[in-house]
């Protein structure tokens, strides 16, 4: 695949060069000077141009997002270097520069913060409500703790939606369709109300998805996301120095949720699986075979109000603003079912025993000021200072069930046979051979007759069927409930300053003090001796007076220098620290792995930004070099039948990001690119937990970890020096485009092609070679027709993933089956897209 990717890259880059040359030959005459639009961002809580921000920032505007044909933030992340996003309503993974934690443990704080319209969202699942009608998408890399607090050790996503326009009435009808059946309708209405008021409403309705995978056992599509969401923003401008912005949002998301594709399994496990589904295969393809009719649904809603008041020019200041932002938000996961054995075998079902709500209330009060000097020294100075409060609650309650006792016994026996290299010719007949033909069952009675339907491929009743028939009435329902009630309160005070002590030189200083009080009430109960044995479940109840408490204090400083001879050129160097909270594992099966500690990050970064002209064409470029060190890194690891968070590793990432936007001297030609290199590795990880197949990536150390059993082996390995999971070294995005201007009937035609590359990456923290995703290279050509004169309508046609790359997002161990692995993938191979919009003014 890597060789194919390199060949495809050469071919499409050559095509882009030929396209540029042809356009140059066609339009060789002199053309009027083109200009790049000024990009104003709010990543540092004040309005600045992209060239004024002393940090690595990639910014993508709303028009580019629409033209690219992307439909969610996960697809959009492919256009930003050293960034990886996987967003859903119940489990979201955000990584920047190789750092981030899988959010598959409820209650785990992210490493990448999410900010939408100035509101910090405690957990990233709220992102599902905000795609569509975007003004700007920004990735701000590196620890950003000074201005945004805890849980931004890797960076932040800063999303800005389009604000109400008090001068223009607009009705926009936007439709989007994809060849796999999905349809989206995104209406936008902007109404000036007079008296300084304006309102803007937008919706996002996506339906008809047939699913990324086909379940051969249940005969249905999986990962067929359906969503309805809407937002309303009301804005008031007094025209006397203060504004009010009120925003409300709501979203509902649902999908069939079987997504684990068992691609590597022992012969005995495969034979057992095929006795339930003859079509079961261990391939990474477009099929999956799982028996649980898994389903996910979530409802999200919230709102915020922001007041921005101009306090004039006291004490000779150039400006002084007071900003207050208050927000409420709630995300309730109504259902989240998982076939926890990833197979058609009716073994383990993991679901919610009750809905899982998470709620947040935040309040920020800050002052921003610009002064001509500092007590008569130097030149311009900009200050941001504020107070922040966050009250967050979460309640989880997972229900683990053994579906069929006989199938459970066979599953464990199959895993044991495969681990001990027992041939399938010996073991498999014990699991799958029928003892009693189905044809004779009517004589025995209707009770046994029902067992025939449990096997699609077997001709009769097996040993497992009889075990379930005889044992189930005696032992009853085999289940366990585990959960966590969590309340977190955060208090913080912060300040950030940029002072030009000389004409072109500025000093950068920042500090945040934060205190967090966290109360956790974990609990687990099961009456099943079988579950206790196979999952190491233990009854415990740390609720009420036994509740666990954590108090953490963090200082997040920042310091650096900036050289800016003019507003379009900047060089900078800074150092910053970041802090990520410790906490409690949200699905605790026993009291041994409840708490995990905080992680810390320290980073150095140097960069250069410029907005100028190259060969007569406007250009905006940036280059950032960095080195970040993490201590006490939080790592997600699979133990037995559960995922837990552990601490311990030291890690570092070093590399660069380079962004370029260029309007070539040939009128109509443009180029967007974002390149990144991130060498992210463990520096000290002597006891990395490896589940499953008794294989360490390095031979220096290997020993059984505490709690290991024959059917549930876990080993401690030395992972020092190995790459972090989900961290490709090289990422790249390049979009050459050409617009044919001055065509008849005022129609413009734009042709572009997205070239998207990600290097190889491990899909699990174990760094097992069988969990390695090869490099991928995707090509997305687009053609856009639009009304050049009034922008009243536009039609976009495209191909996504023209190279038909198939890739996985994560690999996890099959529970109690050493050496077996399942992949989670969301890609759909090659598909075709179309979009049409029409504006009514």
C-alpha positions in Angstrom: 0.0 0.0 0.0 2.8 2.4 0.8 4.4 1.8 -2.7 1.0 2.3 -4.3 0.6 5.5 -2.3 4.0 6.8 -3.5 3.2 6.1 -7.1 -0.2 7.7 -6.8 1.4 10.7 -5.1 3.8 11.2 -8.0 1.1 10.8 -10.6 -1.3 13.3 -9.0 1.5 15.9 -8.2 2.5 15.6 -11.9 -1.1 16.2 -12.8 -1.3 19.3 -10.6 1.9 20.7 -12.2 0.5 20.0 -15.7 -2.7 21.7 -14.7 -0.8 24.8 -13.5 1.2 24.9 -16.7 -1.8 24.6 -18.9 -3.5 27.3 -17.0 -0.5 29.5 -17.4 -0.3 29.0 -21.1 -4.0 29.8 -21.4 -3.8 33.0 -19.3 -0.4 34.4 -19.9 -1.6 37.9 -20.3 -1.1 40.3 -17.4 -3.9 40.2 -14.9 -4.9 42.7 -12.1 -3.2 42.1 -8.8 -5.0 39.5 -6.7 -5.2 39.8 -2.9 -5.6 37.3 -0.1 -8.4 38.0 2.4 -7.3 39.1 5.8 -7.8 36.2 8.2 -9.0 37.3 11.7 -9.0 34.7 14.4 -9.9 34.6 18.1 -7.6 31.7 19.2 -6.1 33.9 22.0 -9.4 35.5 23.2 -8.8 38.7 21.2 -9.2 39.5 17.6 -5.9 39.1 15.7 -4.8 38.4 12.2 -3.3 35.0 11.6 0.2 36.6 11.2 -0.1 38.2 14.7 -0.6 35.0 16.7 2.7 33.6 18.1 1.7 29.9 17.8 1.2 27.2 15.3 -2.3 27.7 13.9 -4.0 26.2 10.9 -7.1 28.1 9.9 -9.7 27.0 7.3 -12.5 29.3 6.2 -16.1 28.4 5.6 -16.0 28.7 1.8 -13.0 26.3 1.6 -14.9 23.9 3.9 -17.9 23.9 1.6 -15.9 23.5 -1.6 -14.0 20.6 -0.1 -17.2 18.5 0.2 -16.4 17.4 3.8 -19.4 16.7 6.0 -17.9 16.5 9.5 -15.0 17.5 11.6 -13.3 14.1 11.2 -13.1 14.5 7.4 -12.0 18.2 7.9 -9.1 17.1 10.1 -7.4 15.6 7.1 -6.7 19.1 5.8 -4.7 20.2 8.9 -1.2 18.9 9.6 -0.5 16.7 12.7 -4.1 16.5 13.5 -6.4 13.4 13.9 -10.0 13.6 14.9 -12.7 10.9 15.3 -15.9 12.4 16.5 -19.1 10.6 17.6 -21.8 11.4 20.1 -20.5 8.9 22.7 -16.8 8.5 22.0 -14.5 11.1 20.5 -10.8 11.0 19.9 -8.8 14.2 19.4 -5.0 14.1 18.8 -2.6 16.8 17.9 1.1 16.2 17.3 0.6 12.6 18.2 -0.8 13.3 21.7 -4.3 12.6 22.8 -6.2 9.9 24.7 -8.8 7.6 23.3 -12.1 8.8 24.8 -13.5 5.2 25.2 -13.6 5.5 29.0 -16.4 7.8 30.3 -15.2 10.6 32.5 -11.7 10.7 30.8 -10.8 14.3 30.1 -9.5 15.1 26.6 -6.0 16.3 25.7 -7.3 18.6 23.0 -9.8 21.3 24.1 -12.9 22.3 22.2 -14.0 25.9 21.9 -17.1 26.9 19.9 -18.0 30.6 19.7 -15.9 31.4 22.7 -17.4 28.6 24.9 -15.1 25.9 26.3 -16.8 22.5 26.2 -15.6 20.1 28.8 -16.0 17.1 26.5 -15.7 17.0 22.7 -19.0 15.1 22.0 -20.7 18.4 21.7 -18.9 18.9 18.4 -21.6 16.8 16.7 -24.1 19.7 17.1 -21.9 22.4 15.4 -20.9 21.3 11.9 -22.5 23.4 9.2 -22.6 27.2 8.5 -19.1 27.6 9.8 -17.2 30.8 9.5 -13.8 29.3 10.5 -12.2 26.2 11.8 -8.9 26.6 13.7 -6.4 24.2 15.1 -4.1 25.8 17.7 -1.3 23.4 18.6 0.8 22.9 21.7 -0.2 23.3 25.4 -2.7 26.2 25.6 -3.2 26.1 29.4 -2.7 29.8 30.1 -5.8 30.9 28.3 -7.9 27.8 28.2 -7.0 25.9 31.4 -6.6 22.2 32.0 -7.1 19.5 29.4 -5.5 21.3 26.5 -2.0 19.8 26.8 -2.0 19.0 23.0 -3.9 22.0 21.7 -7.4 23.3 21.0 -10.0 23.3 18.2 -11.5 26.7 18.0 -14.7 26.7 16.0 -16.5 29.9 14.9 -20.0 29.8 13.4 -21.4 32.5 11.2 -22.8 35.4 13.3 -26.1 37.1 12.4 -25.6 39.9 9.9 -27.7 43.0 10.7 -27.4 44.3 7.1 -28.5 41.4 5.0 -31.6 39.2 4.7 -30.6 35.8 3.5 -32.3 32.4 3.0 -29.9 29.7 1.9 -30.9 26.2 0.9 -28.0 23.8 0.9 -28.3 20.1 -0.1 -25.6 17.4 -0.1 -25.8 13.9 -1.3 -23.4 10.9 -1.4 -23.3 7.8 -3.5 -23.7 5.5 -0.5 -27.2 6.9 0.0 -26.8 9.6 2.6 -28.6 12.9 2.0 -28.1 16.2 4.0 -30.2 19.3 4.0 -28.8 22.4 5.6 -31.0 25.5 5.6 -29.8 28.9 6.8 -31.9 31.9 7.5 -30.5 35.3 8.4 -32.9 38.1 9.3 -32.1 41.7 10.3 -34.7 42.7 12.9 -33.9 46.4 13.2 -32.8 48.4 16.2 -29.5 46.6 16.2 -31.0 43.1 16.4 -30.3 40.3 14.0 -31.1 36.5 14.1 -29.5 33.6 12.3 -30.9 30.0 12.3 -29.3 27.0 10.7 -30.1 23.3 10.5 -28.3 20.1 9.6 -30.5 17.1 8.7 -28.6 13.9 7.5 -30.5 10.8 6.6 -30.5 7.8 4.3 -27.0 6.4 5.2 -26.9 2.7 4.3 -24.0 2.1 6.6 -20.2 1.8 6.3 -20.3 -1.9 7.1 -22.8 -4.7 6.4 -23.6 -7.1 9.2 -23.8 -10.5 7.6 -25.4 -12.1 10.7 -28.1 -9.5 11.3 -28.5 -8.5 7.7 -28.4 -4.8 8.3 -26.1 -1.8 7.7 -23.8 -0.6 10.6 -22.5 2.9 11.3 -25.4 4.4 9.4 -25.4 7.7 11.2 -28.6 9.8 11.2 -28.7 13.2 12.6 -30.9 16.2 13.1 -29.5 19.4 14.6 -30.3 23.1 14.7 -28.8 26.3 16.0 -30.1 29.8 16.6 -28.0 32.9 17.2 -29.5 36.3 18.2 -27.2 39.3 18.2 -27.7 42.8 19.5 -25.3 45.7 18.7 -26.0 48.9 20.6 -23.8 50.8 18.2 -22.5 52.5 21.4 -19.8 50.0 22.3 -21.4 46.9 23.6 -22.9 43.8 22.1 -24.9 40.7 23.2 -24.7 37.3 21.6 -27.2 34.6 22.5 -26.9 31.1 21.1 -29.0 28.0 21.4 -28.4 24.5 19.9 -30.0 21.1 19.9 -29.0 17.8 18.2 -30.2 14.2 18.0 -27.9 11.4 16.7 -28.5 7.7 16.2 -26.8 4.8 14.4 -26.5 1.0 14.4 -23.3 0.6 16.4 -21.6 -2.7 15.5 -18.2 -1.5 14.3 -15.6 -4.1 15.4 -14.3 -6.2 12.6 -12.5 -9.3 13.8 -9.7 -9.6 11.3 -7.3 -11.9 13.1 -8.5 -15.0 15.0 -7.4 -18.5 15.8 -8.7 -21.4 13.8 -10.9 -22.7 16.6 -12.4 -19.3 17.2 -13.1 -19.0 13.5 -14.8 -22.4 13.4 -17.0 -21.5 16.3 -17.9 -18.2 14.8 -18.8 -19.8 11.5 -21.2 -22.2 13.3 -23.3 -19.1 14.1 -22.7 -17.2 10.8 -21.3 -19.2 7.8 -20.5 -15.9 6.1 -18.1 -14.9 8.9 -14.6 -14.0 7.6 -11.5 -12.5 9.2 -10.9 -9.8 6.7 -10.7 -6.0 6.8 -13.5 -5.3 4.3 -17.0 -3.9 4.2 -18.6 -6.6 6.3 -18.9 -7.3 10.0 -20.5 -10.2 11.9 -21.8 -9.5 15.4 -24.9 -10.9 17.1 -25.9 -8.0 19.3 -28.3 -5.5 17.6 -26.1 -2.7 18.8 -27.5 0.8 18.7 -26.3 4.3 19.8 -28.4 7.4 20.3 -27.6 10.7 22.0 -29.4 14.0 22.5 -27.4 17.2 22.9 -28.6 20.7 23.7 -27.4 23.9 25.3 -27.0 27.6 25.1 -24.8 30.5 25.9 -24.9 34.3 26.3 -22.0 36.6 25.8 -21.8 40.3 26.7 -19.0 42.4 25.3 -18.8 45.9 26.6 -16.5 48.7 25.6 -15.4 50.5 28.7 -13.8 53.4 26.8 -10.2 54.7 27.2 -9.5 55.1 31.0 -5.9 56.0 32.0 -5.0 56.7 28.4 -5.7 53.1 27.2 -6.4 52.5 23.5 -9.2 50.1 24.4 -10.7 48.3 27.3 -13.3 45.6 27.0 -15.3 43.6 29.6 -16.5 40.2 28.3 -18.8 37.8 30.1 -19.7 34.3 28.7 -22.2 32.0 30.5 -23.1 28.6 29.1 -25.2 25.6 29.9 -24.9 22.3 27.9 -26.1 18.7 28.2 -25.3 15.5 26.3 -27.4 12.5 27.2 -26.5 9.1 25.7 -29.7 7.2 25.5 -28.3 4.0 24.2 -24.8 2.6 23.6 -24.7 -1.1 22.9 -21.6 -3.0 22.2 -21.0 -6.6 21.1 -18.1 -6.9 23.5 -16.7 -10.2 22.0 -16.7 -8.7 18.5 -18.2 -11.9 17.0 -21.4 -13.7 16.0 -21.0 -15.8 19.1 -23.6 -14.9 21.7 -21.2 -14.3 24.6 -20.9 -10.7 26.1 -23.3 -7.8 25.6 -22.2 -4.4 27.0 -24.9 -1.7 27.2 -26.3 1.0 29.4 -28.5 0.1 32.3 -29.9 3.6 32.2 -29.2 6.8 30.1 -25.8 8.4 30.6 -26.1 12.2 31.1 -23.2 14.7 31.2 -23.9 18.3 32.0 -21.8 21.4 32.3 -22.2 25.0 33.5 -19.4 27.5 32.8 -18.9 31.1 33.5 -16.0 33.2 32.3 -15.4 36.9 33.0 -12.4 38.6 31.4 -11.0 42.0 30.6 -9.0 42.8 27.5 -7.0 46.0 27.2 -4.6 47.7 24.8 -2.3 50.4 26.1 0.3 52.6 24.3 3.0 51.5 26.8 3.6 50.0 30.2 4.1 52.8 32.8 5.8 54.9 30.2 8.2 52.1 29.0 8.2 50.5 25.6 5.4 50.6 23.1 2.0 48.9 22.6 0.9 46.3 25.2 -2.1 43.9 25.1 -3.5 42.3 28.2 -6.1 39.6 28.8 -7.1 38.7 32.4 -10.0 36.8 33.7 -11.8 34.4 36.1 -13.3 31.0 35.1 -15.7 28.6 36.7 -16.8 25.1 35.5 -19.3 22.8 37.2 -19.5 19.4 35.4 -21.4 16.2 36.3 -21.5 12.8 34.7 -23.3 9.5 35.6 -22.4 6.2 33.9 -24.0 2.8 34.4 -22.9 -0.1 32.2 -24.6 -3.4 32.1 -22.6 -6.5 31.2 -24.5 -9.6 30.3 -23.6 -13.2 29.4 -26.0 -13.9 26.5 -25.7 -17.7 26.4 -23.9 -19.9 29.0 -23.1 -22.6 26.5 -21.7 -20.2 23.9 -19.6 -18.6 26.7 -18.2 -22.0 27.6 -17.4 -22.7 24.0 -15.9 -19.2 23.4 -13.5 -19.6 26.4 -12.6 -23.2 25.3 -11.9 -22.0 21.7 -9.7 -19.1 23.0 -7.8 -21.6 25.2 -7.3 -24.1 22.4 -5.9 -21.4 20.1 -3.6 -20.0 22.8 -2.2 -23.5 23.4 -2.0 -24.3 19.7 -4.5 -27.1 19.8 -5.4 -27.9 16.2 -8.9 -27.1 15.0 -9.3 -30.8 13.9 -9.2 -31.7 17.6 -10.9 -28.8 19.4 -13.4 -27.5 16.9 -15.6 -30.6 16.8 -16.1 -30.3 20.5 -17.5 -26.8 19.9 -19.6 -27.2 16.8 -20.5 -30.9 16.2 -24.3 -31.5 16.6 -25.2 -34.1 19.2 -28.9 -34.1 18.2 -30.2 -33.5 14.7 -32.8 -30.8 14.3 -35.1 -33.2 12.4 -35.7 -35.2 15.5 -36.4 -32.2 17.8 -40.2 -32.1 17.3 -40.3 -35.5 19.0 -38.3 -34.2 21.9 -40.5 -31.2 22.3 -40.7 -27.5 21.5 -38.2 -26.5 24.2 -35.3 -28.1 22.4 -36.7 -27.2 19.0 -36.0 -23.5 19.7 -32.3 -24.3 19.9 -32.1 -25.1 16.2 -32.5 -21.4 15.4 -29.3 -20.5 17.3 -27.0 -21.8 14.6 -27.3 -20.7 11.0 -24.8 -23.3 9.8 -25.0 -26.3 12.2 -27.5 -29.1 11.5 -28.4 -29.7 15.2 -27.9 -29.1 18.9 -24.4 -28.8 20.2 -22.8 -29.3 23.6 -23.0 -25.5 24.2 -26.8 -25.6 23.5 -27.3 -28.3 26.1 -25.1 -26.4 28.6 -27.2 -23.3 28.2 -30.5 -25.3 28.3 -29.6 -27.1 31.5 -27.5 -24.5 33.4 -29.5 -21.3 32.6 -32.5 -22.2 34.8 -30.2 -23.0 37.7 -27.9 -20.0 37.7 -30.3 -17.3 36.3 -29.3 -14.2 34.3 -25.6 -13.7 34.3 -24.9 -9.9 34.5 -22.9 -7.2 36.2 -23.5 -3.5 36.6 -20.6 -1.0 36.9 -20.8 2.8 37.0 -19.6 6.1 38.2 -21.2 9.3 39.5 -18.8 12.2 38.9 -18.9 15.8 39.9 -16.1 18.3 39.1 -15.8 21.9 40.0 -13.0 24.0 38.5 -11.9 27.5 39.5 -9.2 29.5 37.7 -7.6 32.9 37.3 -5.6 33.7 34.3 -3.6 36.4 32.6 -1.8 36.9 29.3 0.3 39.8 28.1 2.1 40.9 24.9 4.3 43.9 25.4 6.5 45.6 22.8 9.4 46.6 24.9 11.2 47.7 21.7 9.7 48.9 18.4 9.6 45.5 16.7 10.2 43.2 19.7 7.5 41.9 22.1 7.7 40.0 25.4 5.1 37.3 25.8 4.0 36.3 29.3 1.1 34.3 30.7 0.1 32.4 33.8 -3.0 30.5 34.9 -3.8 29.2 38.4 -6.4 26.5 38.6 -7.9 24.4 41.3 -10.1 21.4 40.7 -12.3 19.5 43.2 -13.5 16.1 41.9 -15.8 13.7 43.6 -16.3 10.2 42.3 -18.6 7.4 43.3 -17.6 4.3 41.5 -19.4 1.0 42.1 -19.8 -2.5 40.7 -22.1 -5.4 41.5 -22.7 -8.9 40.1 -24.3 -12.0 41.4 -22.6 -14.0 38.7 -19.7 -16.2 39.8 -19.0 -16.7 36.1 -18.6 -13.0 35.3 -16.4 -12.6 38.5 -14.1 -15.4 37.2 -13.7 -14.3 33.6 -13.7 -10.5 34.0 -12.0 -10.2 37.4 -15.2 -8.4 38.6 -15.4 -7.6 42.3 -18.3 -6.1 44.2 -17.6 -2.7 45.8 -19.6 0.4 46.5 -17.7 3.7 46.9 -20.8 5.9 47.1 -22.2 8.2 49.7 -19.7 8.6 52.6 -17.3 6.3 50.8 -17.0 8.6 47.8 -13.5 9.3 46.5 -12.2 12.8 46.4 -9.4 14.4 44.4 -8.1 18.0 44.6 -5.6 19.2 42.1 -3.9 22.5 41.7 -2.0 23.5 38.6 0.0 26.4 37.3 0.2 26.8 33.6 2.9 29.4 32.7 4.0 30.7 29.3 6.8 32.9 28.2 8.5 33.9 25.0 9.5 36.6 22.5 8.1 37.9 19.3 9.7 39.9 16.4 7.3 41.7 14.1 8.8 44.3 11.9 5.4 44.8 10.2 1.9 43.5 10.6 2.5 40.8 7.9 5.8 39.3 9.1 6.4 37.6 12.4 9.0 35.4 14.1 8.5 34.0 17.6 9.8 31.7 20.3 7.8 30.5 23.3 7.8 28.0 26.1 4.6 26.8 27.7 3.3 24.2 30.2 0.1 22.3 30.2 -1.9 20.2 32.7 -4.4 17.5 32.3 -6.6 16.3 35.2 -6.5 12.9 36.8 -9.7 11.2 37.5 -11.7 7.9 37.8 -12.2 5.2 35.3 -15.9 5.4 34.3 -16.6 1.6 33.9 -14.9 0.1 37.0 -15.2 -3.7 37.3 -13.1 -3.9 40.4 -11.6 -1.4 42.9 -8.0 -2.0 41.8 -7.9 0.3 38.8 -10.2 3.2 39.8 -8.0 6.3 39.9 -5.4 7.7 37.6 -3.2 10.7 38.1 -2.7 13.9 36.1 -0.4 14.3 33.2 1.8 17.3 32.4 3.3 18.8 29.2 6.1 21.2 28.6 6.8 22.6 25.1 9.2 24.8 23.2 8.1 26.2 19.9 9.7 28.6 17.3 8.0 29.9 14.2 7.9 32.3 11.3 4.9 33.7 9.5 4.6 35.9 6.5 2.1 37.5 4.2 3.7 38.8 1.0 4.0 38.2 -2.7 5.9 35.4 -4.5 6.5 35.9 -8.2 3.8 38.5 -8.2 1.2 36.3 -6.5 -0.1 36.9 -2.9 1.2 34.3 -0.5 0.5 33.5 3.2 2.9 31.0 4.8 4.0 29.8 8.2 6.6 27.4 9.6 6.6 26.1 13.2 9.3 24.0 14.9 8.5 22.4 18.3 9.5 19.9 20.9 7.0 18.8 23.6 7.7 16.5 26.6 4.9 14.7 28.5 5.3 13.2 32.0 3.0 10.7 33.7 1.1 10.3 30.4 -2.4 8.9 30.6 -2.7 5.7 28.4 -5.8 3.8 27.4 -5.2 0.1 27.7 -7.4 -3.0 27.3 -7.4 -5.4 30.3 -9.5 -8.5 30.0 -13.0 -7.3 29.1 -12.5 -3.7 30.0 -10.7 -0.5 29.0 -8.9 1.4 31.7 -6.6 4.4 32.0 -3.2 4.0 33.5 -0.3 6.5 34.1 3.4 6.1 34.0 5.0 6.7 30.6 7.1 9.7 29.7 6.8 10.7 26.1 8.0 13.4 23.7 7.0 14.7 20.3 9.2 16.8 18.0 8.7 18.1 14.5 7.2 20.9 12.5 4.1 22.2 10.7 4.2 24.3 7.5 1.1 25.9 6.0 0.9 27.7 2.6 -1.8 29.6 0.8 -0.8 31.1 -2.5 -2.7 32.8 -5.3 -0.4 32.1 -8.2 0.5 34.9 -10.7 -1.7 33.1 -13.2 -5.2 34.6 -12.5 -7.5 31.9 -11.2 -4.8 29.6 -9.9 -4.5 28.9 -6.2 -2.7 26.5 -3.9 -3.5 25.5 -0.3 -1.1 23.1 1.6 -0.5 22.0 5.1 2.5 19.7 5.9 3.5 18.2 9.2 6.1 16.0 10.8 5.6 14.6 14.3 8.1 12.1 15.8 6.0 11.1 18.9 7.6 8.4 21.1 7.6 7.0 24.6 10.8 8.0 26.3 10.2 5.9 29.5 7.6 3.2 29.5 9.1 0.1 31.2 5.8 -1.5 32.2 3.6 -1.1 29.1 0.7 -3.4 29.4 0.3 -5.8 26.5 -2.9 -7.9 26.4 -3.4 -11.0 24.5 -0.7 -12.8 22.6 2.4 -13.0 24.8 4.4 -10.9 22.4 6.3 -7.8 23.2 7.4 -5.3 20.5 10.8 -5.3 22.1 12.6 -8.3 23.8 14.2 -6.4 26.7 11.4 -7.3 29.2 8.4 -9.5 29.5 6.6 -10.8 32.5 3.1 -11.5 33.6 1.2 -8.5 34.9 -0.8 -8.7 38.1 -4.3 -10.0 37.6 -3.4 -12.2 34.6 -5.1 -15.5 34.1 -4.7 -18.2 31.5 -7.6 -17.0 29.5 -6.9 -13.3 30.1 -3.1 -12.9 29.9 -1.6 -9.4 30.3 2.2 -8.8 30.0 4.4 -5.9 31.0 6.8 -4.9 28.3 9.5 -2.2 27.8 8.0 0.1 25.2 10.6 2.9 25.7 11.6 4.5 22.4 8.6 3.1 20.5 6.1 5.3 18.6 2.9 6.6 20.3 -0.4 5.2 19.0 -2.4 7.0 16.3 0.6 9.2 15.5 1.8 9.1 11.9 5.2 10.8 11.4 4.2 12.5 8.2 0.9 14.2 7.3 0.2 16.4 4.3 -2.7 18.1 2.5 -2.3 20.0 -0.8 -5.1 21.5 -2.9 -4.2 23.0 -6.3 -7.2 24.8 -7.9 -8.0 26.7 -11.0 -11.0 28.9 -11.7 -12.1 29.6 -15.2 -13.4 33.2 -15.1 -15.6 35.4 -17.4 -17.5 32.5 -18.9 -20.9 33.1 -20.5 -24.0 33.8 -18.3 -21.6 34.9 -15.5 -20.8 31.3 -14.6 -17.5 30.4 -13.0 -16.1 26.9 -13.1 -13.5 25.8 -10.5 -11.5 22.6 -10.7 -9.5 21.4 -7.7 -8.0 18.2 -6.3 -7.3 17.4 -2.7 -4.1 15.3 -2.1 -4.2 13.9 1.4 -1.4 11.8 2.9 -1.0 10.1 6.3 2.1 8.0 7.1 1.9 4.6 8.8 0.7 4.6 12.4 0.0 2.1 15.2 -3.7 1.7 16.0 -3.1 0.6 19.6 -0.8 1.6 22.5 0.8 -1.9 22.4 2.8 -1.1 19.2 2.2 -4.7 17.9 3.1 -4.9 14.2 -0.3 -6.5 13.5 -1.8 -3.3 14.8 0.0 -1.1 12.2 -1.9 0.8 9.6 0.1 1.3 6.4 0.4 4.8 4.9 -2.6 6.1 3.1 -2.9 8.6 0.2 -6.3 9.9 -0.8 -7.2 12.0 -3.9 -10.4 14.0 -3.9 -11.1 15.9 -7.2 -13.9 18.5 -7.2 -15.7 20.6 -9.8 -17.6 23.7 -8.7 -20.0 25.7 -10.9 -21.3 29.0 -9.4 -22.9 32.3 -10.3 -19.8 34.5 -10.4 -21.7 37.8 -10.4 -24.0 37.4 -7.4 -23.1 34.1 -5.8 -26.8 33.2 -5.9 -26.2 29.5 -6.5 -23.5 26.9 -6.7 -23.2 23.3 -7.7 -20.3 21.0 -6.5 -19.5 17.6 -7.8 -16.7 15.4 -6.5 -15.1 12.1 -5.8 -13.9 11.3 -2.3 -11.0 8.8 -1.9 -10.5 8.3 -5.7 -7.6 6.0 -4.9 -10.0 3.7 -3.0 -7.9 3.6 0.2 -9.2 1.3 2.9 -7.9 2.0 6.4 -8.7 1.4 10.0 -9.0 3.9 12.8 -8.3 1.6 15.8 -7.3 -2.0 16.6 -8.3 -3.7 19.9 -7.8 -7.1 21.5 -10.6 -9.6 21.5 -11.5 -10.3 25.2 -10.3 -13.6 26.6 -8.9 -14.7 23.3 -5.2 -14.2 23.3 -3.8 -13.1 19.9 -7.1 -12.2 18.3 -7.6 -8.6 17.1 -10.6 -6.5 15.9 -10.3 -3.4 13.7 -12.6 -0.4 13.9 -12.9 1.4 10.5 -15.1 4.2 9.2 -13.8 4.7 5.7 -16.1 3.9 2.8 -13.6 3.4 0.0 -14.4 5.5 -3.1 -17.6 7.4 -3.3 -19.1 10.3 -5.1 -20.5 13.5 -3.8 -22.7 16.3 -5.0 -23.9 19.6 -3.4 -26.1 22.4 -4.5 -27.0 25.7 -2.8 -29.2 28.6 -3.7 -29.4 32.0 -1.9 -32.4 34.2 -1.7 -31.7 37.8 -0.7 
